[in-house]
Amino acid sequence: MSADSYPRNLGFSATYNFRDVGGYTGLDGRTVRWRRLFPADALHRLGDDDDFAFAALGVRTVIDLRRGFEIERYGRVAERYGIDYRNLVLEHVDWEKVDH
């Protein structure tokens, strides 16, 4: 399959904005390989209907940038996928505490 035939957006039943960043040029001038890096939202929503398509992508690691309370509230990617799961919290602005 040629890189041109890969879709950029990957539709799953209930995830948001699951896409392939393959084909883009990085700061160092190299091109990101297709089917290697997938930014996404709501991986906890992957359903049984998504299992085959998600497994076919060969995802090995999920890096979750959310804070602990967000993971507790919404969940994480299911353990049944056997993926190396990492929760790397970035510094977040707590918009509820910012003066308006």
N, C-alpha and C positions, 0 to 999 in steps of 0.2 A: 504494500500500500504506500503510495507516495504521500509526502507530507502535505501536499495540497488537498488531499482527500480527507484529511482529519477535520472534524468539526471543532471549532474553537469552544463553543458552549456545549456542555454535556448535560443532557436532561435526565435527572433522576426524579423519582416520584414526588419528593417533598423537600429536597435540599434547595438551597438558594445559591445562585451564582457560581456553580461548579464549572470551572473552565480550565482550559489547557493554555499555558503560556509559551508553549513551543513555538519556535519560529521568530520570536522576538530577539533583538540584539541586546546583549548586556553592555555594561559600561566598559568592559574590557574588549569589546568588539566581537566576542564570540557569540554564536547563536544558541539559544536554549533549545535542547532537543525536544522533539514532540513526545508526548506521553511520559514526561519525567517530572513535571512540576504542575500541581493543580491547586490553586487557591480556591477555597470553598467556604461556605457557611452552612451551619446546621447539619453536620455529619451525623448527629444523633438521630436525625430523621430518616436515615437510610432504612428503607423497609425491605421486607422479604422479596418484593418484586425487583429490588435493585441489586440483590446479592450477586447474581451472575455478572452483570455489567460492571459492577464495582470491582469484583475479583479479577475480571479480565484486564483491568487497567494495571494490575500488578503493584498497587500501592503498598509500600513496605513500612513507611513511617508517616505518622500524623503529628504535626507540630501545632498544638492548640495554644493560641496567644491570649486566651481569655483568663480572667481572674477566677479564683476558686469558687466564689459564690455564684458566678455565671455557670460554671460546670455543674455545681450542685443543683442549681435551678433548672437547667435545660438538658443536662446529660452530656455525654461524650460519644465518640464513635464506638460502636458495639465491639466488645472484646471478642466476639465470635469470628471476627476477621483476622485475628492473630497478628495485628499490626503493632509495631513498636510505637507506643504512644508517649509523646512528650508534652508536658505543659510548661511552656516558657512564657512567663508573664512579663509583658512589657510595662513600662511606666504609663499609666492611664490618667487622663484628666477626669476627675470626678465632677461632671457637669452640674450635678445637684448642689455642689458646694461652692460653685463659682458665682461671684456677685454679678448680677445682671444690670 
